[in-house]
Amino acid sequence: MINIGIVGAGGMGTVHHSNYLHLDGCAVTGVVDPSPAGRERAAQWGVPCYESITDLVEAGGVDVVDICTPTFLHRDNVMESLSLGKTTIVEKPCALTRADAEAMFALAEEKGVNLYVAQVLQFTREVEVLRKLVREGTYGRPLDAVFQRLSARPEWAQGGWLFDKSKSGLVPFDLHIHDLDVIVSLFGVPDRAECRPCGGPAMDSPELYRWEYRCGGVNVMAEAGWLNASIPFTAVWRVYFENAMVIYDGNTVTAYPHGSEPVVFDTEEAVKIPTGINVPPTGWYYAELGHFLSCIREGKPSPLVPRERILAVLDLLETALEADGSN
């Protein structure tokens, strides 16, 4: 049995807790969250609530620390957990700088434990399909790709940490990081990267970013934004191969091969668990946390979210944020 302590009992902490309930061989045995809401949530879950990670670990009975706090707390939370010799899971982004992430991985290595970063798109069925098509060369080499991830400006967070560049990293670290992680995993670290942000004069930070990457022989364009528009959340992509266009429309992955009928891929999830946040019931987190638990049992790092890619992605996002002109 793997005993897990969740740090941060807000939205993502609740998502992780719900999924652990459906996974065999694990149990949530404690929560770290000093807020009244956190203490109430821990009581609902029937586990003790602690003021700090140190208190959680010193109480005993915890094998893994799962950090689901706001982004700006990740570095200190991760370093505290690792310094206590605990295998650690942390939500994305693990840090807002490459240097901080390097320090985390270095401490994990020193302590002989693993650090797992929750880049959940790697565990979605649509990315699994695309990864297989690229790896096996089903339609030849990929030549060009477009990724788009857009939402209305999250007004519920107005005035909070999400709109503080130093605490969230804004659109690049909160939104585009999902697609960039997939891009680098499929096509490699870009040889060239250009970022063009834009936004209205009334806004204190860019609303829409457009990136152009050159990854070896693949041209990639990506957009991400919190828009001053009442649009539905949009997350789509298309990849042009030598012999087909493959399109994900937000629901379905369809290949349009040259000279033959379209192919619709099976992306139905075997398990769908309610999230309790602004994400419909899904199997993403179940697959992600199940993968991490398997890696923990085997004492190995995650092959789907490796250290080298985490660092490369943070490097690219840092450059974009430095160039966007916001405060």
N, C-alpha and C positions, 0 to 999 in steps of 0.2 A: 504494500500500500504506500503510495506517495502522498505525503501530507503537505498541503499547500497553504501558505499565508498570503492573502490578497492585501495589497497596499493601495488604498483608495477605493472606497465603496460607492463611488458615483456611477455614471453611466457605463463606462467600460468595465469597471469592477463587477457590476451587476451582470453584464454580458458574460464575462469569464466565469463567474460563479454559476450561472444558469447552465453553461456548457459542461463544467466539471461535474455537475449532477448527473449528466448523461454519459459520462466517460467511466469505463471500468478501471478499477485499481487506483483510484485517487480519491481524496477527500479534502475539502476546505476546512481547516481546523482553527483558523484565526484571521482577524482583520486588523489592519493598522489604519486608523482614521480618527483623528482627535475631534472631528466636528460632531455636533449633536446628531446630524443626519446620518453620519457614519456609524455612530454608536447604536442608533435606532435600527439601521440596516443589519448590523452584526447581530443584534438581538433577534431580528426576524429570521436570520439564517441559523440561529442557535449556536453561535460560536462567540468566544471572547473577543473583545475589542481592546487594542493596545494603543498607546500614545506614540510609539516609535517602533521601527524595525528591530532595533536592539532589544526592546522589551519583548517583542514577539519571539525572537530567537532565543533569548535567555529563558523564556518560559518553557522551552523544549517542545519536542514533538513536531517540528516543522522541517521538511526536507527541501522545499522549493519556495522561493519568494517571487510572487507575481505582481509586478508594479504597474498599476493602472491609474496613476496620478496625472495631473496636468503636466504638459511637456516640460515646463521650466523647472519642475521638481525631479525630473528623471535622473539627471546626473547625480545629485546628492543621494537620492534613494538607491540607485544602482550601486554606487560606491560603498554605501553603508552595508547593503546586503552582501556584496562580494567580500568586503573586508571581514565579515563574520563567517566567511567560508561557505556561503550558500549559493547553490545553483539558482540562477535568476532569469526570469522572463520579464521583458519590459515591452510596453506598447510602443508603437512607432510615433514619432521619431525617437530613437533612444537618446539622442542629443541634438543640439543645435549647431555643433561644430564637429569637424572631423577630429580635432585634437581631444575633445572630451570623450568621444567614442573610442579613440585609440587608448586613452587612459583606462577606460572601462575594460576593454578586452585585455589590456596588459595586466590589470589586477586579477581578472578572472584566470588568466594563465598562471600568474604567480600563486594563486590560491588553489589551483588544480581543479577548478569548477568551470562549467560552461555558462555562457550568456546567450540567451535566445531573444532575438528581436522580432516582434510580432508584425511582420509585413503580410497582412492577411490576403492580399490578392494572389499571392503565390499558391494559395490553397483553394482558389475558386475553380469550378469546373471549366469555365471558359478559358482561363489561362492555362489550365492543364491540357486542354485540347490544342491551343496554339503552341505551347511548348513542344508537344509531340509532333506537330506538323513541321515545325522548324527543325527539330532534332533529326527527324527521319527523312526530311527532304521530300515529303509527299508530293508537293507541287513545285519542286525545284527550290532554288535559293530565294530567300526574301530580298526584295529590291527596295521597297518603300513602305512606310507605315505612318499612320496618323492615329493619335490618341487624344481624346477629349474628355474632360472631367469638369463639369460646370454646375454651380448651384446658385440659388438666390443668396444674397448677402445674409449671413446668419444673424438676424436682428436679435434673436434671443440672447446672443453673446455680447451685444453692444455694450461698450464700457467695461467689459471684462478682460481677462488675460488673453483671450483668443485674438484680440485686435492690438495687442501689444507685441511689436516686432521682436523685442528682446525675450519675450516669454513663449511665443508660439511659432515664430518663424513665418507667420502669415501664410498666404496661399502656397508658396513653394514647399514649405515643410509640412503643412497640414493637409494639403490636397494633392499637389503634383507628385509628391514623394511616392504615392501609390503607383502611378504610371511609370515614373522614372525607374523604380525598382524593377518593374517588369521589363522595360526597355533594355536596361543594362543586362538583365539575366538572359534575355533572348539574343541580343545583338552585340553585346560587349560594351565596354566603356567607350564613350564617344571620343573620336579623334578631334572633333570640333563641336563647340556648343555656343549658340547665340540665344540670348533672351531679350524679348521685347515686351516690357510691361506697359499698360495704359490704364487710365482711370480718370474720372471726372474731377474737376477742381474742388468740389465740395467734400471729396473723400480724403482721408488722411493717409491712405496707402493705395497702391495699385489694385484694381479690381480684376483685371484680366491679364494673364501672362501668356505669351506665345514663345515656345522654344523651337529651335531648329538644331537637330543633332545629325552628325555624320558618324555612323558606327561602322567602320570598315567600308563595306560596299553597300550599306543600307542608309538611305535617307529617312529621317524620322522627324515628323512635326508633332508637337503636342501643345494643347491648350489647357489651362486650368484657371478657374476664376470663381470669386464670390461676387456676383453681379448685382448691380442696382436695377434689377428686373425680376419680376415675379415668374421666373421660369421653373419648371420641375427639375429635380436633380437629374443630371445627364452624365452617364459614363459609358462611352462607346469607343470602339476602335475598328480600324481596318488595316489589313496587311496585304500588300500586293506581292505575290510570288511570281516566279518566271512563268508559271502555267495556270495561275488562278488568282482571283481576289477572294480573300476571306474576311467576312464582316461580322462583327459583334454589334448588334443594335440595342444592347441593354438587356435583352432577354434571350436571344438565340444566336448561335454561331452558325453561319452559313458559308459554304465555299461555293464559288462560281468558277468551275474549271473551264478552260478553253475547250470548246467543242463537245461538251457533255452537260448533262442536267445538274442543277444545283444539288449540293449535299448538305443536309441539315444534321448537325452533330448533336448527340445526346448529352445535354448538360444538366439533366435533372439530378438533383441532390437526393441521396438516399435518406438523409436526416435533415430536418428543418426545425430549428429551435427558436422560439420567440426571443427577440433581443431586448425589448424594453426601451430601446432608443429609436432614433429616426432611421432605422434599417429594418426592412421586413424580415419575417422569420427566415432563417438561412442556415446552411450547414458549414459556412465558411469557418467560423470560430471553432466549431466542433472538429473540423479537419485539422485546423492549425494547432489547437491545443493538444489534440490526439497525437499529432506528429511530434510535438515537443516532448510529450510524455514518453513516447517510444524512444526518442533520442536520449532522454534522461536515463531510462532503464538500461540503455546500451552504453551510457557514459560517453557519448560522442556529440560533436557540434551538429547543427542542422545543415544538411547539404542543400536545402532549398533556400536558406537565408544565411549565406556564409559571411564571415567577417569582412573579407576583401570587398564584397559588393556593398555592404553597409557603408564602409568608409568611402568608397568611390562615389556613391550616391550623395552622401553628405557633403563631399567636396564640391560637387556640381551645384548643389542647392545653395551652399554658402556663397558661391560666386554670383549666382542669380540674385540673392538677397542683397548683396553688397552693391549691386548695380541698379537696384530698382528705385533709388532716390527717396524712399520713405524714411521716416524717423523711427 
